[in-house]
Amino acid sequence: MGASPYVEPGAGDGAPHYRENHAFQSTAGLSPDDRAKGAAEVKKVEAGLAGIAEGRRATESQLHEALAGLGYGPETISTGTFGPHRNTFIIDLGPICVEGALDGMVNGLVKAEAHGRYLEGTGCVKPVGGH
């Protein structure tokens, strides 16, 4: 039996039209230098936020203060909450976006990733909706 004609190989969960339906979330590519800078910023953020995430729930203002303490200007930092124990952040570094979250329920889990700006013109903020 061959592959299903409704599965799009190499596209997320394989759902039909996955790439087409999610194209609005595409990001600009980063140069090799910017990829390296982004990876260094991710390490810096993950290490710098580990202390406020571990074993307790950090507030959104504590998260903003901690990121400012790492040397990011207040105008480059956006924070938010997702549920009672998760805080999210975006750091806009021009062509590089560092996006991540702290999860107080997973004993101080800090996750971050670097990527280019969204092609939809929303900068470092993931566009909502589209097709």
Short mmCIF file of the C-alpha atoms (twelve columns), coordinates in Angstrom:
data_MODEL
# 
_entry.id   MODEL 
# 
loop_
_atom_site.group_PDB 
_atom_site.id 
_atom_site.type_symbol 
_atom_site.label_atom_id 
_atom_site.label_alt_id 
_atom_site.label_comp_id 
_atom_site.label_asym_id 
_atom_site.label_seq_id 
_atom_site.Cartn_x 
_atom_site.Cartn_y 
_atom_site.Cartn_z 
_atom_site.pdbx_PDB_model_num 
ATOM 1   C CA . MET A 1   0.000  0.000  0.000  1 
ATOM 2   C CA . GLY A 2   1.403  3.428  -0.980 1 
ATOM 3   C CA . ALA A 3   1.485  6.643  1.003  1 
ATOM 4   C CA . SER A 4   -1.818 8.371  1.592  1 
ATOM 5   C CA . PRO A 5   -2.537 11.114 -0.964 1 
ATOM 6   C CA . TYR A 6   -3.750 13.271 1.943  1 
ATOM 7   C CA . VAL A 7   -0.435 13.398 3.752  1 
ATOM 8   C CA . GLU A 8   2.004  16.151 2.888  1 
ATOM 9   C CA . PRO A 9   5.484  14.649 3.409  1 
ATOM 10  C CA . GLY A 10  7.858  16.653 5.576  1 
ATOM 11  C CA . ALA A 11  5.203  19.139 6.688  1 
ATOM 12  C CA . GLY A 12  4.506  19.258 10.417 1 
ATOM 13  C CA . ASP A 13  2.056  16.522 11.276 1 
ATOM 14  C CA . GLY A 14  1.655  15.636 7.593  1 
ATOM 15  C CA . ALA A 15  -1.792 17.201 7.302  1 
ATOM 16  C CA . PRO A 16  -2.856 18.241 3.810  1 
ATOM 17  C CA . HIS A 17  -1.947 21.853 3.004  1 
ATOM 18  C CA . TYR A 18  0.040  22.233 6.260  1 
ATOM 19  C CA . ARG A 19  2.721  24.439 4.672  1 
ATOM 20  C CA . GLU A 20  0.152  26.500 2.788  1 
ATOM 21  C CA . ASN A 21  -2.002 27.017 5.887  1 
ATOM 22  C CA . HIS A 22  0.957  28.016 8.050  1 
ATOM 23  C CA . ALA A 23  2.893  30.150 5.545  1 
ATOM 24  C CA . PHE A 24  1.828  33.319 7.372  1 
ATOM 25  C CA . GLN A 25  4.072  32.224 10.268 1 
ATOM 26  C CA . SER A 26  7.212  32.105 8.093  1 
ATOM 27  C CA . THR A 27  10.277 33.957 9.312  1 
ATOM 28  C CA . ALA A 28  13.123 35.608 7.453  1 
ATOM 29  C CA . GLY A 29  16.297 33.607 7.220  1 
ATOM 30  C CA . LEU A 30  19.287 34.582 9.306  1 
ATOM 31  C CA . SER A 31  22.812 34.967 7.989  1 
ATOM 32  C CA . PRO A 32  25.389 32.574 9.454  1 
ATOM 33  C CA . ASP A 33  26.682 35.415 11.662 1 
ATOM 34  C CA . ASP A 34  23.169 36.239 12.897 1 
ATOM 35  C CA . ARG A 35  22.460 32.545 13.545 1 
ATOM 36  C CA . ALA A 36  25.594 32.388 15.703 1 
ATOM 37  C CA . LYS A 37  24.617 35.606 17.521 1 
ATOM 38  C CA . GLY A 38  21.097 34.242 18.040 1 
ATOM 39  C CA . ALA A 39  22.428 30.983 19.483 1 
ATOM 40  C CA . ALA A 40  24.641 32.965 21.891 1 
ATOM 41  C CA . GLU A 41  21.655 35.111 22.968 1 
ATOM 42  C CA . VAL A 42  19.567 31.970 23.591 1 
ATOM 43  C CA . LYS A 43  22.289 30.553 25.863 1 
ATOM 44  C CA . LYS A 44  22.591 33.876 27.684 1 
ATOM 45  C CA . VAL A 45  18.825 34.112 28.252 1 
ATOM 46  C CA . GLU A 46  18.368 30.491 29.318 1 
ATOM 47  C CA . ALA A 47  21.237 30.739 31.818 1 
ATOM 48  C CA . GLY A 48  20.192 34.184 33.046 1 
ATOM 49  C CA . LEU A 49  16.568 33.221 33.661 1 
ATOM 50  C CA . ALA A 50  17.231 29.851 35.301 1 
ATOM 51  C CA . GLY A 51  17.483 31.440 38.743 1 
ATOM 52  C CA . ILE A 52  14.051 33.063 38.696 1 
ATOM 53  C CA . ALA A 53  12.360 30.051 37.125 1 
ATOM 54  C CA . GLU A 54  13.675 27.310 39.385 1 
ATOM 55  C CA . GLY A 55  11.254 26.033 41.994 1 
ATOM 56  C CA . ARG A 56  8.858  28.961 41.987 1 
ATOM 57  C CA . ARG A 57  6.511  30.985 39.852 1 
ATOM 58  C CA . ALA A 58  8.052  34.134 38.440 1 
ATOM 59  C CA . THR A 59  5.814  37.083 37.759 1 
ATOM 60  C CA . GLU A 60  5.727  38.895 34.451 1 
ATOM 61  C CA . SER A 61  7.374  41.947 36.036 1 
ATOM 62  C CA . GLN A 62  10.170 39.768 37.518 1 
ATOM 63  C CA . LEU A 63  10.748 38.294 34.075 1 
ATOM 64  C CA . HIS A 64  10.936 41.747 32.479 1 
ATOM 65  C CA . GLU A 65  13.322 42.936 35.211 1 
ATOM 66  C CA . ALA A 66  15.545 39.849 34.800 1 
ATOM 67  C CA . LEU A 67  15.779 40.360 31.031 1 
ATOM 68  C CA . ALA A 68  16.623 44.038 31.542 1 
ATOM 69  C CA . GLY A 69  19.284 42.885 34.026 1 
ATOM 70  C CA . LEU A 70  20.838 40.807 31.248 1 
ATOM 71  C CA . GLY A 71  21.386 44.029 29.306 1 
ATOM 72  C CA . TYR A 72  18.323 44.134 27.057 1 
ATOM 73  C CA . GLY A 73  16.712 47.543 26.700 1 
ATOM 74  C CA . PRO A 74  13.140 47.806 27.986 1 
ATOM 75  C CA . GLU A 75  11.951 48.782 24.504 1 
ATOM 76  C CA . THR A 76  13.232 45.449 23.096 1 
ATOM 77  C CA . ILE A 77  11.413 43.248 25.652 1 
ATOM 78  C CA . SER A 78  7.821  42.032 25.468 1 
ATOM 79  C CA . THR A 79  6.416  39.693 28.108 1 
ATOM 80  C CA . GLY A 80  3.149  37.876 28.614 1 
ATOM 81  C CA . THR A 81  1.521  35.070 30.543 1 
ATOM 82  C CA . PHE A 82  0.035  31.802 29.397 1 
ATOM 83  C CA . GLY A 83  -1.875 30.128 32.193 1 
ATOM 84  C CA . PRO A 84  -1.102 30.491 35.886 1 
ATOM 85  C CA . HIS A 85  2.485  29.195 35.787 1 
ATOM 86  C CA . ARG A 86  3.911  30.143 32.416 1 
ATOM 87  C CA . ASN A 87  5.450  33.436 31.347 1 
ATOM 88  C CA . THR A 88  6.470  34.186 27.781 1 
ATOM 89  C CA . PHE A 89  8.939  36.677 26.374 1 
ATOM 90  C CA . ILE A 90  10.137 38.138 23.104 1 
ATOM 91  C CA . ILE A 91  13.350 40.096 22.699 1 
ATOM 92  C CA . ASP A 92  13.567 42.145 19.502 1 
ATOM 93  C CA . LEU A 93  17.200 42.461 18.467 1 
ATOM 94  C CA . GLY A 94  16.668 43.879 14.977 1 
ATOM 95  C CA . PRO A 95  17.059 41.047 12.508 1 
ATOM 96  C CA . ILE A 96  17.184 38.503 15.366 1 
ATOM 97  C CA . CYS A 97  14.202 37.593 17.521 1 
ATOM 98  C CA . VAL A 98  14.633 35.611 20.735 1 
ATOM 99  C CA . GLU A 99  11.380 34.042 21.833 1 
ATOM 100 C CA . GLY A 100 10.751 31.792 24.794 1 
ATOM 101 C CA . ALA A 101 9.004  30.909 28.023 1 
ATOM 102 C CA . LEU A 102 9.486  30.110 31.698 1 
ATOM 103 C CA . ASP A 103 7.405  27.265 33.079 1 
ATOM 104 C CA . GLY A 104 7.110  27.187 36.865 1 
ATOM 105 C CA . MET A 105 5.251  23.860 36.803 1 
ATOM 106 C CA . VAL A 106 8.210  22.089 35.185 1 
ATOM 107 C CA . ASN A 107 10.628 23.093 37.951 1 
ATOM 108 C CA . GLY A 108 12.266 26.033 36.317 1 
ATOM 109 C CA . LEU A 109 12.135 25.073 32.668 1 
ATOM 110 C CA . VAL A 110 13.414 27.919 30.504 1 
ATOM 111 C CA . LYS A 111 13.139 27.479 26.753 1 
ATOM 112 C CA . ALA A 112 14.200 29.981 24.126 1 
ATOM 113 C CA . GLU A 113 14.831 30.040 20.401 1 
ATOM 114 C CA . ALA A 114 16.214 32.560 17.938 1 
ATOM 115 C CA . HIS A 115 14.740 33.250 14.515 1 
ATOM 116 C CA . GLY A 116 14.364 35.996 11.945 1 
ATOM 117 C CA . ARG A 117 11.530 38.510 11.833 1 
ATOM 118 C CA . TYR A 118 8.106  37.321 10.647 1 
ATOM 119 C CA . LEU A 119 7.544  37.930 6.950  1 
ATOM 120 C CA . GLU A 120 3.981  39.130 7.552  1 
ATOM 121 C CA . GLY A 121 5.383  42.414 8.881  1 
ATOM 122 C CA . THR A 122 4.698  41.778 12.573 1 
ATOM 123 C CA . GLY A 123 8.366  42.002 13.535 1 
ATOM 124 C CA . CYS A 124 9.221  39.510 16.264 1 
ATOM 125 C CA . VAL A 125 5.579  38.979 17.274 1 
ATOM 126 C CA . LYS A 126 4.077  35.835 15.745 1 
ATOM 127 C CA . PRO A 127 1.201  36.775 13.428 1 
ATOM 128 C CA . VAL A 128 -2.248 35.563 14.414 1 
ATOM 129 C CA . GLY A 129 -4.470 33.997 11.780 1 
ATOM 130 C CA . GLY A 130 -3.880 33.853 8.095  1 
ATOM 131 C CA . HIS A 131 -4.174 31.583 5.107  1 
# 
